[in-house]
Amino acid sequence: MIRCRITYHKTESMRYTGNLDVQKIWERFVRRAGLPVAYSQGFHPQARIQQACPLPLGFLSIGEQLDLFLDDDNLTPPQIAAQLASAPYPGITITDIHLVDLISPSLASRLVSAEYRVEFLDPVIPSDLHEKVVAILTAPQLLRSRRDKSYDLRPLIERLEIEADGAPVLCMQLSARQSATGRPDEVVSSLGYDPFSARYTRTGLIFTS
């Protein structure tokens, strides 16, 4: 058995595909490419495809990662890439494939932060956005509610910057730990803007070494 780590873009065709469906799509993608995916043991075997971090519905990404376990020790990353390229799936663009140790920690257990780019769909006054960003970064806390539970968003914001070229764009790095995850739409809401009037792209995942 081998374990290959795949980095890919989730593009427009899959913008409104939920995480559970993304998992099923990858299973179909791998089978259609003729790759010998490994399965878990037990009464309900599951394809061993482990995503690093669920992507919220409606978000795009240029830095998703997953681990794919295959029952063939002789396959190489170029061969895997070629087989996947022979059966392309709309909305998935693979950018890297490499092998990792079978017993190394899972991606999910090593994930600490995620980076996002947020483009506003409605006009935003740059000076107003700047003032609001400064206010958030200097705030002692930002109390929010998620699933009827209160939490403080401020410590989950690790970086928040404005990209000044052209229309204002927010670049942010948020905590993505299993017990402490920040969402960019909640940051936008805290800034006083409609979170549904923005385009969200996850640009990277940050892991412990």
C-alpha positions as CSV (number, residue, x, y, z in Angstrom):
1,M,0.0,0.0,0.0
2,I,1.1,3.6,-0.7
3,R,-0.2,6.9,0.5
4,C,-0.1,9.8,-1.9
5,R,-0.8,13.4,-1.0
6,I,-2.7,15.4,-3.6
7,T,-2.9,19.2,-3.8
8,Y,-5.7,20.6,-6.0
9,H,-7.9,23.5,-6.9
10,K,-11.6,23.4,-6.3
11,T,-12.9,25.6,-9.1
12,E,-16.2,27.1,-10.2
13,S,-17.8,23.9,-11.4
14,M,-17.8,22.6,-7.8
15,R,-18.4,25.8,-5.9
16,Y,-21.8,24.6,-4.5
17,T,-20.7,21.0,-3.9
18,G,-20.7,20.1,-0.2
19,N,-18.0,18.3,1.6
20,L,-19.7,14.9,1.7
21,D,-20.3,15.1,-2.0
22,V,-16.7,16.1,-2.6
23,Q,-15.7,12.9,-0.9
24,K,-18.0,10.8,-3.1
25,I,-16.7,12.7,-6.2
26,W,-13.1,11.8,-5.4
27,E,-14.1,8.2,-4.9
28,R,-15.7,8.2,-8.4
29,F,-12.8,10.1,-9.8
30,V,-10.2,7.6,-8.6
31,R,-12.2,4.6,-9.6
32,R,-12.8,6.1,-13.1
33,A,-9.1,6.6,-13.4
34,G,-8.5,2.9,-12.8
35,L,-6.5,3.5,-9.6
36,P,-6.7,0.7,-7.0
37,V,-8.0,2.7,-4.0
38,A,-7.6,1.0,-0.6
39,Y,-10.6,0.4,1.7
40,S,-11.0,0.4,5.4
41,Q,-11.8,-2.7,7.3
42,G,-15.1,-3.7,9.0
43,F,-18.8,-4.2,7.9
44,H,-18.9,-0.9,5.9
45,P,-15.6,-0.5,4.1
46,Q,-14.9,3.1,3.1
47,A,-12.4,4.3,0.4
48,R,-9.3,5.6,2.2
49,I,-9.4,9.2,1.0
50,Q,-8.7,11.6,3.8
51,Q,-9.4,15.3,3.3
52,A,-7.4,17.9,5.2
53,C,-10.2,20.3,6.0
54,P,-13.8,20.6,4.9
55,L,-14.4,23.6,2.6
56,P,-17.6,25.6,3.3
57,L,-20.3,25.5,0.7
58,G,-19.9,28.2,-1.9
59,F,-16.1,28.6,-1.3
60,L,-13.4,28.1,-4.0
61,S,-9.9,26.9,-3.2
62,I,-6.5,26.9,-4.8
63,G,-4.8,24.9,-2.1
64,E,-6.9,21.9,-1.0
65,Q,-5.1,18.7,0.1
66,L,-6.0,15.1,0.6
67,D,-4.3,11.8,1.2
68,L,-5.2,8.9,-1.1
69,F,-4.3,5.3,-0.1
70,L,-3.7,2.9,-3.0
71,D,-3.2,-0.9,-3.0
72,D,-0.2,-0.9,-5.3
73,D,3.3,-0.4,-4.0
74,N,4.7,0.1,-7.5
75,L,2.8,3.1,-8.6
76,T,4.7,6.4,-8.8
77,P,3.4,10.0,-8.6
78,P,3.8,10.6,-12.3
79,Q,1.8,7.4,-13.1
80,I,-0.9,8.4,-10.6
81,A,-1.0,11.9,-12.1
82,A,-1.3,10.4,-15.6
83,Q,-4.1,8.1,-14.8
84,L,-6.1,10.9,-13.1
85,A,-5.4,13.2,-16.0
86,S,-6.9,10.5,-18.3
87,A,-10.3,10.9,-16.6
88,P,-10.5,14.6,-15.6
89,Y,-13.3,15.7,-13.3
90,P,-14.9,19.1,-13.8
91,G,-14.1,21.4,-10.9
92,I,-10.9,19.6,-9.8
93,T,-7.4,20.8,-11.0
94,I,-4.5,18.8,-9.6
95,T,-1.3,20.7,-9.0
96,D,0.9,18.3,-7.1
97,I,1.1,14.6,-6.1
98,H,3.8,13.1,-3.9
99,L,4.2,10.1,-1.7
100,V,4.2,10.3,2.1
101,D,4.9,7.8,4.9
102,L,2.0,5.4,5.6
103,I,2.4,6.0,9.4
104,S,2.8,9.8,9.3
105,P,0.1,11.8,11.1
106,S,-3.1,12.7,9.2
107,L,-3.4,16.1,7.6
108,A,-6.4,17.0,9.8
109,S,-4.4,16.3,13.0
110,R,-1.6,18.6,11.8
111,L,-3.7,21.5,10.4
112,V,-3.3,24.7,12.4
113,S,-4.4,27.6,10.1
114,A,-6.0,28.4,6.8
115,E,-5.5,31.4,4.4
116,Y,-8.3,33.1,2.5
117,R,-8.8,35.8,-0.1
118,V,-12.1,37.7,0.1
119,E,-13.4,39.8,-2.8
120,F,-16.3,42.1,-2.2
121,L,-19.1,41.9,-4.8
122,D,-20.5,45.3,-3.8
123,P,-18.6,48.6,-3.8
124,V,-16.5,49.1,-0.7
125,I,-15.0,52.4,0.4
126,P,-11.3,51.7,1.1
127,S,-10.9,54.2,4.0
128,D,-14.0,52.7,5.7
129,L,-12.6,49.2,5.3
130,H,-9.3,50.2,6.6
131,E,-10.8,51.7,9.8
132,K,-12.9,48.6,10.4
133,V,-9.9,46.3,10.0
134,V,-7.9,48.4,12.5
135,A,-10.9,48.3,14.9
136,I,-11.1,44.5,14.7
137,L,-7.4,44.0,15.1
138,T,-7.3,46.2,18.2
139,A,-10.5,44.8,19.7
140,P,-10.0,42.8,23.0
141,Q,-12.7,40.4,21.9
142,L,-15.3,39.8,19.2
143,L,-18.1,37.8,20.6
144,R,-20.1,35.8,18.1
145,S,-22.6,33.0,18.1
146,R,-22.4,29.8,16.1
147,R,-24.9,27.0,16.4
148,D,-26.4,28.7,19.4
149,K,-23.0,28.8,21.2
150,S,-21.1,32.0,22.0
151,Y,-17.4,32.2,21.2
152,D,-14.7,34.8,20.8
153,L,-13.7,35.3,17.1
154,R,-10.8,37.7,17.8
155,P,-8.1,35.0,18.9
156,L,-9.0,33.0,15.8
157,I,-7.9,35.9,13.5
158,E,-4.1,35.4,13.1
159,R,-3.7,37.9,10.2
160,L,-6.0,40.3,8.5
161,E,-4.7,42.6,5.7
162,I,-6.1,44.7,2.8
163,E,-4.8,44.1,-0.7
164,A,-4.8,47.6,-2.2
165,D,-4.4,46.9,-6.0
166,G,-7.7,47.8,-7.6
167,A,-10.9,47.1,-5.6
168,P,-10.1,46.3,-1.9
169,V,-9.6,42.6,-1.2
170,L,-9.2,41.1,2.2
171,C,-6.4,38.6,2.9
172,M,-6.6,36.7,6.1
173,Q,-5.2,33.8,8.1
174,L,-7.5,32.1,10.5
175,S,-7.1,29.4,13.1
176,A,-8.2,26.0,11.6
177,R,-7.6,23.7,14.6
178,Q,-10.2,21.1,15.3
179,S,-11.5,22.9,18.5
180,A,-10.9,26.5,17.3
181,T,-11.8,27.3,13.7
182,G,-12.4,30.8,12.3
183,R,-14.5,31.4,9.2
184,P,-13.9,34.3,6.8
185,D,-17.6,35.0,6.3
186,E,-17.9,35.6,10.1
187,V,-14.9,38.1,9.8
188,V,-16.7,39.9,7.0
189,S,-19.9,40.0,9.1
190,S,-17.9,41.4,12.1
191,L,-16.6,44.1,9.8
192,G,-20.1,45.2,9.2
193,Y,-20.5,43.9,5.6
194,D,-23.0,41.4,4.2
195,P,-21.1,38.0,4.2
196,F,-23.2,36.8,1.3
197,S,-21.9,39.7,-0.9
198,A,-18.4,38.4,-1.1
199,R,-16.4,35.8,-3.0
200,Y,-14.3,33.5,-0.8
201,T,-11.2,31.6,-2.0
202,R,-9.1,29.4,0.3
203,T,-5.5,30.1,-0.8
204,G,-3.6,27.8,1.5
205,L,-3.5,25.4,4.4
206,I,-0.8,25.6,7.1
207,F,0.4,22.5,9.0
208,T,2.7,21.8,11.9
209,S,5.9,20.2,10.8
